[in-house]
Amino acid sequence: MSRLESLVVELPEDIRRLVEMGDFKGAVRRIERILKEDERLPKLLRERLEYEIERLERVRKDYPLTREEAFNKLKKEIPDLTPGDFERWMWEGYIDYRLIDGEERFFKNFIPNLFRFCKEAETRRVKKVDEVREKAKKLLHQHIDKLLEVGPKSSTPYLFPVRNRVEMKLTIKPDVIPSGEKVRVWLPIPRRDPLQPEARIISASPKNYYIAPENHPQRTIYFEAVVEEGKPLVFKVEYEYTVMSFYLDVNPEKVKPYDEESEIYQKYTSEQLPHIAFTPYLCRLTDEIVNGETNPYLKAWRIYKWITHNVKYASAYEYSTYGIISEYVARNLKGDCGMQALLFITLCRISGVPARWQSGWYMNPVKPGMHDWAQFYVEPYGWLYVDASFGGARRNIPKYNRFYFGNIDRYRLVCNIDISSDFDPPKRYLRSDPVDNQRGEVEWRKGNLYYDKWAYELKILSHEELTSRCRNLK
């Protein structure tokens, strides 16, 4: 059992109350006293309490803004904003804030969530056309239209290959670690996958690095370097990979029963605590959504349709600060791409449909960004794709909403095919993101180095259309 699994354990009542009241300092003092004085603590509860100390520090970092800072930031978007408006939206639940040690602190991404959920705020904002975003969306929709035209006639589901050349860089700020200390860094790189059968490392620096096997579930390139006083530490990798879109027409009448003794079925219909958890609420919700359906493909469709029509996209806190992510999404009916993927996976597994994670980056050459999605398995078709957040964003465009159930576009970089996997070589300390890996991870002799101590950047150096399906790796 991993330390992360302790998140399924509720905090002791007195500590939980302190956290809910925002008395983080008091909660930490209480935890430290219990850990020191009570030797009878069950191992899992001890791990949960130790985790809470780190979790609360990360929550602080998610809420960095004072009321004045938050108000001034929002006023740039809504010039006629008044203190009364701001206060009202706080109490109506549209502005995300919490009390931390007696001070109001505001979520760093409260503004986009306000506009997503509050119609009044959205109508009053000074709207600026995001030309880059619109251009990227147009390119994606043109690609899907082409897939919908060509896909049904194709003899292969893998279509329209492209070759991407990519540079990823991670920079550790000067003097955040003492001079002379060794730093360990992991950067995500493409893994071998049916969607991207070709990948190669072109260059990497520093030269002291190790590349994990191509089929590792969370594949990385690993570096070590020594800190020099007053200087930033820069880690870079450049690679090239080929990726394709996937389109397949599935006939539900041809779907076969599972071999429930198979490795795929056993592994991918099981819990993965804490975030893929078969809680009473999620089990009841699954029964309500599936509503007696027995065909695995149609079960997955009902789950996808429910999520894309009932769950709204929202900017999330860091994943390390949540308890059970799938239940959080189902209770709050909101979540980002990975959170929606985790809910889809969990509900599928509860219903007896094998499902798993995929993630990396959305590699639209106009504007790339971190992204997560999912897969589900049906016989005899194999693994199919689901992008609940992209489908939900297109709930009012039926052809695009339907496309993201079973199919996937070619603007993908697959680095991960599982959650919370140990790296190769393994990381000693709790990761900055213990679920996913898109930005990278850093640690040194005394602990993990969190996101506020370093920066990352991913660039698409070239995006080349290929005329035929790529060859497999030798």
QUIKAZI-V984616 format. One record per backbone hydrogen bond with DSSP energy under -0.5 kcal/mol. CO is the residue of the C=O (numbers start at 1). NH is the residue of the N-H. If there is no record, write none. Layout:
co=<CO;CO>
nh=<NH;NH>
This chain:
co=<2;3;4;5;6;12;13;14;15;16;17;18;18;19;22;22;23;24;25;26;27;28;29;30;31;32;33;34;37;38;42;43;44;45;46;47;48;49;50;51;52;53;54;55;56;57;58;59;59;60;62;65;66;67;68;69;70;71;72;74;74;77;78;82;83;84;85;86;87;88;89;89;90;94;95;96;98;100;103;105;106;107;109;110;111;112;113;114;117;118;119;120;121;125;129;130;131;132;133;134;135;136;137;138;139;140;141;142;143;144;145;146;147;150;150;151;157;157;159;161;162;162;163;164;165;165;166;167;168;169;170;170;171;172;173;178;181;182;183;184;185;186;187;193;195;196;197;198;200;203;205;207;208;210;210;213;214;216;217;217;219;220;221;222;223;225;227;228;232;233;235;236;237;238;238;239;240;241;242;243;245;246;248;250;251;252;256;258;259;262;263;264;265;267;268;272;275;275;276;277;279;280;281;282;283;284;285;286;287;290;295;296;297;298;299;300;301;302;303;304;305;306;307;307;312;318;319;323;324;325;326;327;328;329;329;333;335;336;337;338;339;340;341;342;343;344;345;346;347;348;349;352;354;356;358;359;359;360;361;361;362;369;371;373;374;375;376;378;379;382;384;385;386;386;387;388;389;390;391;392;394;394;397;397;398;399;400;402;403;404;404;406;408;410;411;413;413;414;415;416;435;441;442;443;444;447;448;450;451;453;455;457;459;459;462;463;464>
nh=<5;6;7;8;9;16;17;18;19;20;21;22;23;22;24;101;27;28;29;30;31;32;33;34;35;36;37;38;39;41;46;47;48;49;50;51;52;53;54;55;56;57;58;59;60;61;62;62;63;63;108;106;70;71;72;73;74;75;76;77;78;126;81;86;87;88;89;90;91;92;94;95;93;96;97;107;105;103;100;98;65;110;113;114;115;116;117;118;119;122;123;124;125;127;131;134;135;136;137;138;139;140;141;142;143;144;145;146;147;148;149;150;151;153;154;154;159;247;245;466;164;243;464;241;461;462;239;459;237;457;172;235;455;233;176;181;227;445;225;443;223;441;221;196;244;193;473;242;240;238;236;209;224;212;222;216;192;219;417;418;189;212;187;210;185;183;180;231;234;172;170;205;168;202;203;166;200;164;198;162;159;408;250;252;254;255;379;260;262;266;267;268;269;270;355;276;277;326;272;279;283;284;285;286;287;288;289;290;291;293;299;300;301;302;303;304;305;306;307;308;309;310;310;311;335;321;322;325;328;329;330;331;332;333;334;312;314;340;341;342;343;344;345;346;347;348;349;350;351;353;352;354;377;375;373;415;416;371;363;413;369;362;360;358;386;356;384;382;256;378;376;406;374;388;391;392;393;394;394;395;397;401;400;401;402;403;404;405;407;387;406;385;246;412;363;361;415;191;219;359;420;186;449;184;447;444;450;453;454;173;171;169;167;461;165;465;163>
